[in-house]
Amino acid sequence: MNTLKGLNNSHSEDASLRMVSAAPLDDDSVSDEELRPNTLEGFIGQPRLKAQLELFLEAARKRDVPPDHILLAGPPGLGKTTLAMIVSHELGVPIRVTSGPAIQHAGDLASILSSLESGEVLFLDEIHRLPRAAEELLYIAMEDFRVDVMVGKGPGASSIPLTLPRFTVIGATTREGMLPSPLRARFGFTAHLDFYPASELEKLVERSATVLDLHITQTACSELAKRSRGTPRIANRLLRRVRDWAIVHDLSKVDYEDVKSALSLYQIDSEGLDRLDLAVLRTIVTSFDGGPVGLSNLSAMVGEEAETVQTVCEPYLVREGFLVRTPKGRIATKKAWTHLGLSAPEDVMKSF
């Protein structure tokens, strides 16, 4: 079974810093876990989801029963793991942590389920990547709180049902559409996490800076939030790199110019675009006159795998209006031309 630290590192290919690993360094006194709040009150952002979840958990506490199963869906880095930990803490029960890729066979899941205690929370990250046989086992466990164990082989094999104590499954997924309908239907509460506005990320940066014992100005927090792509995980990573800058330069307080200098070193520009994002935009604009260009040609020109361009760069570029996808290929918008300091052709000016 994965440990929590291993689980966090499973998302380390996040879109911003292209870091190989998110594991804390040996001299890092504050881990990622310590930056996480452990109560709903301390969780910043997602106000509607927080209100729904607070009502959901309070009702379960008053009924004195474990709550229904919870599905947390949304892009990486928005707080799904943090919310799972908060649910466990709010209910005062232990949490068991694993992930879909870590479960290779139905027997792996059966072993975990049979060892759960009454009321315990089972957190399944990337639940959409569970093997088919494990999914079918999970259906029965979630609905009837039992697992069927096969004894023997061949014609003489028989199934022995094992009753499980009532527990709560919290599933997290970045690809809700890949979940089979029968599995999705067994969750009593589904929460969709959205990207954060800069104002909420600013509050998160202030809180994390306090935990890291980093003195930072309001304008510096605003600039960090602006460059964090609407994602708390990226905001915390950028804050750590700014803290490194402050330590190396013996700064007692980090200001706006320090944030600009530090993030410039890491090639994070004013819109949160990094080296690969800018390479994609420049290639479309300068090599293909703004597009359209196919994904395979684009990925070959920037020297990256097509899947990397499609899953890491494009979602943010499309969401922020730098890029549009058409049946003929990718097209750079007027905003992309302007951001690169270039004048867009007349047809682009009229279209976007």
C-alpha positions, 0 to 999 in steps of 0.5 A, a space after each residue: 500500500 502506498 504511504 501518504 508521502 508516496 501518494 503526494 509524489 504521484 502527482 509530481 509531474 504537475 504543470 508548472 515547475 516540471 519537478 521530478 519529485 515533490 518529496 521534501 528535502 532532508 533539511 526542509 523543516 516543513 513538509 507538504 503535509 504540514 501546509 495542509 489545513 486539518 479542518 474545514 474552517 481552515 480550508 481556503 477556497 471552494 466555498 460552496 463545496 465546503 458548505 455542502 461538505 460541512 452539512 454532509 458531515 454534521 448530519 452523519 455525526 448527529 446520526 452517529 453513523 459513518 457518512 455515505 461514500 464521497 467522490 472528489 473530482 477535479 484537476 490535479 493540485 486543487 485539494 482533493 487529498 487535503 479534503 480527504 484528510 479533513 473528512 477523517 479529522 472532522 469525523 475523528 476516525 483513522 484513514 487508510 490511503 492507497 491509489 488505483 495504480 497501486 492495486 494490481 489485483 482484486 485480491 489486493 483490494 480485498 485484503 485492504 477492505 477486510 482489514 478496515 475497522 468500523 467507521 474508518 475512511 478508505 481514500 482511493 486516489 486516482 480511483 478511475 485507474 482501478 483494475 476492472 476486477 477490483 472495481 467489481 469487488 468494490 461495487 459490492 463492498 460499497 453497497 452491501 459491506 461485504 466481499 466474496 472470497 473464492 475458495 478452491 479452483 475449478 468446478 469445486 470452487 465456492 464463494 464465501 461472503 465476508 461481512 465488513 464493518 461500515 466504512 466510508 470510501 473517498 475516491 479522488 479522480 482527475 478523470 471523472 468521465 473514465 469512471 464506470 457508471 455503476 461505480 459513480 452511482 455508488 457515491 452518495 456525495 460528489 464534489 467538483 473542485 474548481 480552479 481558484 481565483 487569484 483572491 483565494 490563492 492570495 489568502 492561501 499564500 499568506 497562510 502558507 508563508 506564515 507556516 513556513 515562517 516567511 515574511 512576505 508583503 501583500 503585493 508579493 502574495 498577490 504576484 505569487 497568486 497571479 502566477 499560480 495557474 489557479 492551483 494551490 499546489 503550484 502556489 505552495 511550490 512557487 512559494 517554496 522557491 521564493 523562500 529559497 531565493 530569500 534564504 540565499 539572498 539573506 532577505 528578512 522580508 520578501 517583496 514584489 520585486 523579489 518574487 519577480 526575480 525569483 520566478 524569472 530564474 525559474 522561467 515562470 512569467 507574469 501569466 504563470 506560463 513556463 518554458 514549455 508553454 511559451 515554446 508552444 505559443 512561439 512555435 504556433 505563432 512564428 513557425 505556423 503563422 498562428 495556426 492551425 497546426 496539428 498536435 503531432 507537428 507541434 510536439 515535434 517542433 517543441 521537442 516534447 511528446 504529444 501527450 505532454 503538450 496535450 495534457 500538461 500545456 494545452 488545458 491551461 493555455 486554452 482555459 486562459 484564452 491563449 490557444 483554441 482547439 479546432 478540427 483543423 488544429 491549434 490556433 494562437 489567439 490575439 492574446 497569445 500574440 500580444 503576450 509574446 510582444 508580436 502584432 497579430 494578423 488582421 484575420 486573428 484580430 477580427 476572430 479573437 
